[in-house]
Amino acid sequence: MALSDVGSLLQGFILSHGGLKLLKERNCIVRLDNNPTDGKVKLISGGGSGHEPAHAGYVGEGMLAGAVCGNVFSSPSVTAILDCLRAVTDKDGSIIFIVKNYTGDRLNFGIAVELARATYGFRDVRMLLVGEDCSIDADNVRKSVGKRGLAGVVLVHKILGAMAASGMSIDEVYKFGEGLIAGGNLATIGFTFQLNNEVLENIEIGKGIHGEPGVYKMQASNNFDQINDFIISKLIASVDKSSEVVLLINNLGGTSQLLLGVFMESFLKKIEPVYAVKRIYSGAYLTSLDQAGISVTVLNMSYSPKLLEYLDYEVTIPSTLFRSRSRFNQPPSTVVKVAALAPLEIQLETSNACAVSSEFGAKLAQTIVHFICEALISCTGMLNTIDKETGDGDTGSTISKGVESVLKQLKTKKLDLIHPGILLQQISVLLQQDMGGSSGALYSLFLQGGAAIFMNPTADRQSVSIQHWVQALNNANDTIVKYAFTQLGDRTMLDPLREGERRLRESIAEGLPILDCVESFTKGCEEGARATQHMVPKSGRAAYAASSEASQSYNYADPGAHAVSIWARALLEACKQVMVE
């Protein structure tokens, strides 16, 4: 057993805290007294482990209904998120995923939202993205990334938890949370350091809670004065001076109480003339393992006169940081095996799904899937080589792993070749489960977005046409943008996909034959992929750090974009083979 084993962490956690339930195989903590049918909004949060007490420490009456715990600094799986969802509510319930703004969390929770709605029929599932990092000026935050979610998410749990426990509707809770985050009412900035003989060294401001490099570095110092001046300058750029505020001063895990007290004495003296501080929370609310560091969160009270009421709402949670009612009178926690829950599989509800009208359509679908899988598998080594230029050198292997799973299902005749929407959903689930990584998440979202066009009850129920497919492509691309924040020019798979979409739409408008339209799509994808060779990458954790925007040329195109061109060409060749026959 590894000392960082998350399963063991949670086993120990429930042994020392009552009133909880552990979904063992999924590393989820949920309320033991949860009532799925009580009509109240359920809040679920989570992310990588290593941030304790977040998020499991906030599960209980008045806060979270459940927390999904991934491996250390790694997003939890979509399957775990869905199992947590199904453990706390039924299909008629209302659920909000509260998610810190990191790419992996955004994508995996986003897939869970799409699957919960489209595949499992949950009535109202939403995702609230928390990004309140103010270390980088707003003008310099890339759209493809957004602001990071930091310790301010804990205040969001507390505030929205009180609203949900009070019986407010999901519209009320979600809208309040959106305004709180988007309106510049919440700002966090943190810093890390090393203490050596009473001197603060290696000071980094804006360092991420997963160890991402800081945005600013400072010279060594024997006090916090320069750090505090800088922090306050960033806070007032987000929350207006003279505002009435609540402060949350957060220990990142490795700061002694003595040093935290010294910091607070220095910081509070400097902040006193800037803000009217109405309340101060201090402690280890959201940590970064044992990182020596501190973050400061400012909550603007002018957002709502109800904020203090929500913050004062009594809770029963493992953490005592919000004066939780005694946890010692709770019933013993239990362990539940996920096997008792419904398995993750597509529910074949075909009554509203578009269908192909003949055996020809099914044969075409089978040939397309087969050609695409074989083409991507054959290009594994090439994609790995391309990926070594800017990545880990595993793009080809990652994609191959996923498509091999699809090919296996195709050969055993387990894919629905009659209903395109269901076929896309099936492949989406397979890639999410077996491909993994950001590639699996992006393709899963892409296919879910496309499937929605064919599964929409208001859609045209006549034979599937090229118009269905261009709409599906557009919605699929929009779904990537929705969750990945990717834009054209970011050097990603979206660049060739959008160009292919544009060419396909133009060809349809010109009235070209179907095969010519497909060829236009393919050529658009290929040209869009080649163009990424001269683009600067703007996605991933590295994009948080301030970096040059100067143009840069690489030896290869983006590997994800090149993979699109590969399967687009395979799609065309499959269509030629079947249609020409």
N, C-alpha and C positions, 0 to 999 in steps of 0.2 A: 504493500500500500504506500503510495507516494504521500509525502507530508502535505502536498498541495491538493490532495484529492477532494474534489467538491462534494462527492457523495458522502465521504466521511465527515466533512465539515457540517453538512446538513443533518446527518445522523446525530452528531454531538449537539447540534443546535436544538433539535427537538427534545433531546433528553434533558436539557436544562431549561426548557421553556414549554409551558403548557398551552393548551388551546389551539394547537396547530396540527396540520396533517401534511405528511411528506409523500409526494408522488415519487417513489423511489427511483424508478428507471429514468425519470425525466428531470430530476433535481428541481422540483417545484415545491414551494411551500404555500399552502392555502389555509384559510380559516377552518378550524374544526366545526365551529357553529354556523358555518355559512348556509344560508337558505337560498337555493337557486331560484326559487319562485316567489320571493318576497316583493318583487317589483322594483327593488332599489338598483341604482346604477352600481355596477361592479368595476372596481379599478384594479388593473393588473400592471405591474411594472417589472423590471428586470434588466438583465444585461450580463456582462462578464462578472465573474466573482473576483474578489480582491478589493471590493469597496465596502466591506462590512463596517457598520451594521446594515448599510443599504445592500439589497432591498428587502431581504427576508425579515430584518429587524423591525420593519414597519407594516407587517401583515397583522391585521387584527381589527377589532371594532373601532370604527372612526377613521381608518386609513385604508390600507390595501386589502383587497380580497385575496390576492395571490401575488407571488413573486416567482419569476423564472430565472434560474441561476445557471449561466453558461460556465464553461471552464474559465480559468483565470484570464481576465482581460479579453475574453472571446464571447461573441454573441451566442445566446442560446439557440438551439435548433428550432426550426419551424414546427416540427412535431411536438416538441416540449411546450412551445407557446400554445399550440392548439389544445393539447391535453390539459393545460392549466385553465384555458378558457372553458372547456367543457366540464371541468371540475367545479366551476364556481357559478355557472348560469346555464339555463336551458336556451333553446333556440328563440324563445320569445323575449329573452332578457336583453338588457342594455349593458354594453361593455365599453370601457375606454382603456386602451393601452397607453400608458404614460411612458414615453421612450426618450432617452437621452440621444441627442443628435450625433450619432456616429454611424458611419456607412453600414457596417455589419448589422447593427441593431435596427437601423432604418429599413434595410432590405428584408431581413428575416421577419420582423414584426409586420412589415408591409405585405409580405407573402401570406402571412397568417390572416391578416385582415381580408385579403382577396379570396383566400380559400374558405374562410369562415362564411363569407357572404355567398359566394358563387357555388361552392361545392356542398357545404353543410347546411345552408339555409338559415344561418343566424340572422335575426331580424335587424339588429343595429349594433354593429361593431365599428369603432372608430379608433384612430391613432392620434394622440396629441404629442407633438414633437417639442421637446424642451431644449432650447439652445440659448443660453444667457451669458456665455463667455464674452467679456468685454475687453480682453487683452489686446485684440486686434481691432483697429479702427473699422467702423462699419463699411467705409468705402473700399477697404482692402479685403473684406471677407468674400471669398469666391462663392458665386452662386452654386457651383457644383458641390460645395461643402457645407456652407452655412456656419453658424456659430455652434461651438461645442456645448453639450449639456454638462453642467458641473453640479456643485452641491445645492444650487437653487432648486433642483428637482425635488429635494426633500421637502421644501416648503410647499411645492406644488402638490405633493402627496398629502400633506397635512391639510391644506386648504380645500382641495377638491374632495378629499376623504370626508371632511366634515359636511360638505354640501351633499354628497351622495348618501351619507348616513342619515341626514335629515329628511331624505325622501324627495329631493329635487329631481327634476327630469333630466334626461341626458342632454337635451338641448341647452338647458340652463347651465349645467355643470361644464359641458364642453365649451360653450361660448365664453363663459367666465374664464376658463383656463386659457383659451386662445388669446383673449384680450390681455390677460395678465402677462403672457409671454411675448406677444407680438408688439405690445404697446410701449415697450421700453420701461416697464415697471419692475423688471427683475434683472439684476446685473451681478456677475460674479467674476472675480479675478483672483488668481492664486499665484504663489511663488514657492520655489523649493530652494534648498541650501544645504550646505554641510557646515557643522559647527566644529571648529578646530581651535582649541586654546582660547575660548571666549571670542573668536572671530568668525563671522559669517562669511563663508567662502562658496564659490561656484553657485552664485545666486542666479537663478533663472526665473523670470517672470513670464507667466503664460504657459508654463509647462503643462502638458496634458496629464490626465489622471491614468493614462495607460503608459506613461513614460515618454510620450511624444516630446521632442525638443521644445524648449521654451522659445518664446518670440523675442524676448529681450534679455540681455545679460548685463550684470552690474559688477563693479569692482568690489572686492572684499571690504567688509565694514565691521566695526565693533558695536553697531547699534542698528535699529530698524528705521531710522529717520528717512534716509533716502528712498528706501523701499516704500515706506508709507506715503511719501509725497507722490511718488509715481503711481501707486495704486489709487490714491484719491483722485488724481488727475484723470484716470481712466473711468472711475466710477461716475464722476460728475459729467463726463461726456455722454453717459447713458441715462442717468437719473439726475434730474435738475437739482441744482443747489437749493438749499433752504427747504427741501421737501421733508415731510415727516416720514421716517423710515424705520423699518425693522432690520437689524443686523443679524446675520448668521456667520459666526467666525468658526471655521471648520478646520480641525486638525486632520491633516492628510495621512496620519497614521504613525509617524515616527517622531513627532515633536513632543518633548516632555511637557508636562503640565507647568513646570517652572518657566520654561521658555515661552510657552503659550501665554502665560500671565504677563511676562515682560513685554511681549508683542502687544497685547491688548492695552496695557497701560500707555504705551507709546502711541498706538493707533487711535485710541479713543480721545486722547488729548488733541490730536490733529483733526479728528473728524468732527469734534464738538462744534466748531464755528461753521462747519459746512452743512450739516444736516441736523434736523431735530430728531434725535434718536429716541424712539418710544419704547424699544425693547431690544434686548440682546440675547441671542442664543449662542452658546459656545460649547464645543465638544467635538468628538469624532463622529460626524454625521455621515460623511461619505469619504472613505479613505482611498488611498492608492497603495495597498499593502502596507509596508512600513516606511513609506516615503517621508523624509523630514521636510515638512512644508506646511503651509497654511493657505487657506482661501478665505476671501471675504465676500459675502453676498449681501446686496442691498435690495430690500423690497419696499417699493414706493407705496405708502399708505393711502395716497390720494386716489388710487385706482378704485377703491371701494370702502365705504364706511363699515363694511361687514368683515373686513380682513382680520381684525383682532378677535372678533367673535369666532371666526372659523379656526384661528390659531389656538384659541382657548378651549375648543371643543374637546371634551374628555375622550381619551382613547384607551384601549386595552391592547397594547402591543408589547413585544419582547423588549424593545429598547425603552429605556426610561428617560431619554433625552427630551421628551415632551411631557414630562410629569405623568407618565402612564399610570393608570390605576394598577394596584398590586397584581402582579402576574402569578402570585403564589397560590391563588384560589381558583386557578383554571384547571379544568380536567386534563389528564395526561395527554400529551400529543401522541399521534398514531402514525403508522406507515401504511400506505396503500400502494398496491402494485398497479401499474398502468394497464396491465392486461385486463383489468376489470372495465376499462374504458373502451369505447367504440374504436376499432382500428382505423388507421388513416387510409382510406381508399375512396375512389370516386363513386359517388352515388349516381347510378345510371337513370336519371330522370330525363327521359327522351321526349316527353309529350310536347314540350315547348321548344325543342332544339331543331335547328335547321338540319336538313338531311340531304345527302346526295341522291339523285333520282334514279341511278342505275348501277349495274355491276361495273360499268366503266369508271364511274366516280370512285368506287371503292378500290379498284385496281390502281387508279392514278394515285390515290392517297397512299396505298401500300408501297408503290414504286418510289414515290417522293421520299417517304420516311426511310426506306431502305438505302436509296442513293445517298441521302444526306448523312446518315450514320456511317456508311462505309467510307465516304469521302473524308469526313472529319477524323475517323480512326486512322486512315492512311496518312494523314498529315500531322500526326501526333508529334513526331520528331521535329518537323519543320516549325511548328508553332512553339515548341519548347525552345528552340534555338532563337527564334525571334523574341521571345519573352525574356531571354537572358539579358537583352540590351538594357531594359529598364525595370525588370521585375525579377521574380524568383525562378524563372525558367521552367514553370510547370503548367503553363496554360494548356498546352496540347494534352498532357496527361490528365488534367482536370476535366477537360471537355470529353476526352475519350472515355473516361470512366462513366460519365453520364450517358453518353450515346450508346455505349455497349449495353447498358441496362435497358434502354429503349429498344435496341435491336433484339434483345432477348425476348422482350414482351411481344414484339412484332412477330418473331418466329414461332412463338407459342400461341399466336392468335388471340392475345389478350387485349389488344387495342381495338377500339371502336372505330372502324374505317367508314362507317355510314354517317355518323354525326360529327362534323368537324369541330364543333364546340367541345364535345366530350373528349375527342381525340386530343385536342390541344390541352385540355385540363389534365388528362392522364399523363401526357408527356411532361407537363409542368410539374406535377407531383414527383415523377420519377427523377427529373433533373434536380429538383430541390433536395430530394433524399440522397441521391447517389452521386451527383456531380460535386456538390459542395462548393465552398468558397464563394467569392463574389460572382463568379461566372454562373454558378448554379442558381444563385439568388436572382440575378438579372434575367436569365433566360426563363426562370419560373415566372417572374412578374410579367415579362414580355408575352409569354404564352397565355397566362391568365387574362391579360388585357385583350388579346386577340379573341380568346374563347368567348368573352362577354358578348361580342357582337352576334355570335351564333346562338347564344343561350338566352338572349333578351326576349321576354315574352311578347314585346311589341314589334319585334323584327319581322320582316317579310318572311313568310313561311314557304314560299315557292322554292324551287330548286336553287341550290347554292350557285351564285354567280360571281363574276369577277368583281362586281361592285361590293359584294360582301367582303371579299378579301382585301380590297383597298381600305375599306372601313376598319376591318380587323387590324390591318397593319398600322393604320393611324392610331387606333386605340391602344395597340400594343406599345408603340413608341411613346405615346403620352403616358402610359403607365410606368415606363422606365423613368421618364422625367419626373413624375410625381414622387417617386420614392428615392431615386438615386440623385436627384437634383442636377443631373447631367444636362449640358447644353451643347449645341453644335459648336465645334471647334475645341472641345475639351479632350480630344484624342481618345475616344472610346468607341464602342460598338454602335453608338447612336449615330455617329457621323455617316457611315455607309448606309445604315437603315433609313435615315431620313432622306438621303439622296436617292435611294432605291424607291422610297415611297413617292417622292416628287416625280421621278421618271414614270412610274407606274400610273400615277394619276393623269399625267399629261398624255400618255399613250391611250388610256381609256377615253379621255376627252376627244382625241382625234379619231376614235372609232376603229382603232387597229385591231386585227385578229388577236385572239387570246394569247397565242404562242408568242406573237410579237410583243405583246404587253409584258409577258413574263421575261422575255429577253431584255426589254428596256429596264425592268427592275434589276435584273442580274448585272447589267452593265453599269447601272447607277451605283449598286453596292460595290462593285469592283473599283470604280473610279473614286468613290467616297473613301474606300479603305486605303487606296494608294495615297490619297491626299493627307492622311494622318501622319505620314512620314515626316512632314514638315511642321507638325503642330507640337506645342508644349503640353505635356500631361497636366491636367487640372483636376484630377480625382484622386481619392485616397488620403490617408493621414498626412502624407508629406505636404499636401496642399495647405495645411493649417499654418505652416511656418511661412513667414514672409520670404518670398523668393523672386528672382528675376522673371519678368514677363517677356524678356527678349526672345526673339524667334530662335529656334534651334532645329537643326536638321539631324535626323537619325539615319542609321543604315537601313532600318526596316520600318514598315508601317506598324501601327499598334497591333499587337497580337490578337486582341479581341475583335478589332475591326477586320483584320485579315481572315479570321475564322468566319465572319459573316460572308465575306466574298466567296469563301470556299463552299459554304452550304448554299449560297445563292446560285452558284454555277451548277452544283449538283441538282438543285431544284429544276433548273432549266433543262438539263440533260434528261432528267426523269420525265419531264413533260414532253420533250421531243420524242422519246422512245415510245411512250404510250399514245400520244396524239397522232404521231405519224403512222403508227400501225393502223 
